[in-house]
Amino acid sequence: MDKLLTLEEWAKAKYTNPPARETLRRWARACRIYPPAQKQGRAYYVQPDACYIDPNKPEPISRPSAPANRPTLVERIRRGA
């Protein structure tokens, strides 16, 4: 397991102009950092490769398409299979 960093250390490594401490703590409480920050005592710790997730820009969800030769659920129900 990688060595965990404090929020301030992580922000200095990720950003040229890091956000304020309270902003970082707000992000941690709101689970806007992935993988989630771990609270130990009064401090939050994150993995070095963690990233900020912007709630205003959701990631597109890729849905697997059903194979062409496999019937859909509705078709299977209608056939009684």
N, C-alpha and C positions, 0 to 999 in steps of 0.2 A: 504494500500500500504506500502511496506517495505521502510525503510529509505534508501536513496540513498547514495552510497559511492563515494568518488573521485577515480580516476583511481589508484592513488598511494596506497590508503587504500585497494582497492580491490586486487591489485597485491600483497601486503604484506600478505593478508589473503589467497590468492590462491597459491602462490609460495614461496618456501623456499629461493630462490634467485631471487627476482622479476626483470623483465625487466626494462630498463631505461625509464625515463619519456617520452622521445621523441618516443620511440618504442610504448609505451602504447597509446600515442596520435595518432600515425600513424595507429595503429590497430583500434582505435575509428573512425578515418576519413574514413578508408577503410571498415567499417562495419564488422570487423572480430570478434567482441564481440557480443554475443547474450544473451539476448535481447540487442538491440543497445544502445550505450551510448547516453546520452542526453547532449547537449552542453548548458550550462547556463552561459552567459557572456563569460569569457575566460577559464572556467574549464569544463571538462567532468565529468559526474556522471553516475554510473552504478548501477544496482540492485545487492544485495549481492550474489545472486545465478547465476549471469551471467557467461558465459564461453567463452573461446577463440575458434574460429572456424578456423582450419587449412585449407587454400585453396588447399593445395597439397593432402589432404586426404578427398575427398568428402564423405559424408554420402551416403550409398546406398539408392536408392529410392525404396520403396516397392510399387508395383503396385497391386491394387486389381484385382483378377482374376474374369473373368465372370462366373456366375453360369452355370453349365453344361446344364440345361434345358432352358436357355435363348438364343435365336438366336443372332448372332453377327450383327453388323450394316450392313455389306455387305449383309448378308442373308435377313435382313428385307427390304433393298432397292430392292433386286432382286424380292422379293415377292410382292412388292408394298404396304407394311404395314406401 
